[in-house]
Amino acid sequence: MFLNTLREIIIHNPSCLLAYLTKLTPLLLSHGNHAEESIRHIAAECLGRLFVHESNAIMEDLRKGLNSTDPKVRSTITRSFKFAGVKETDRMSLEIMMDDLISKISDSDLSVKRNALESLINIVHNHPESFR
């Protein structure tokens, strides 16, 4: 229930949460290895939507998650970029993360590969100028 409420706040008024990013990001990342896939998906959506508004503030945390030894965490973070790859996202921030995402296509975990590919497709669709 908490994550659904948080997701709604991020969708409708993310600026009210920006002062709490230092506490919010680790909380969302801690849900990245949750046993329930639906919880991981909501955490990924929240992280991705936060990235749209505060990419510089959470980029390093997401990079660490992409390099986690836990495949559930890597999968959650790669999925978050499906939501981060929208037109409003700072193109430079996405470009910084591209090499990390591309490297996840060859991950040992199938879920990580799938999420990385879906995220990259979404980014290319919304930011085609970055790939010409």
Secondary structure, DSSP 8 states (H G I E B T S, - for coil): -HHHHHHHHHHH-GGGGGGGHHHHHHHHHHGGG-S-HHHHHHHHHHHHHHHHHHHHHHHHHHHHHHT-S-HHHHHHHHHHHHHH-STTS-HHHHHHHHHHHHHGGG-SSHHHHHHHHHHHHHHHHH-GGGG-
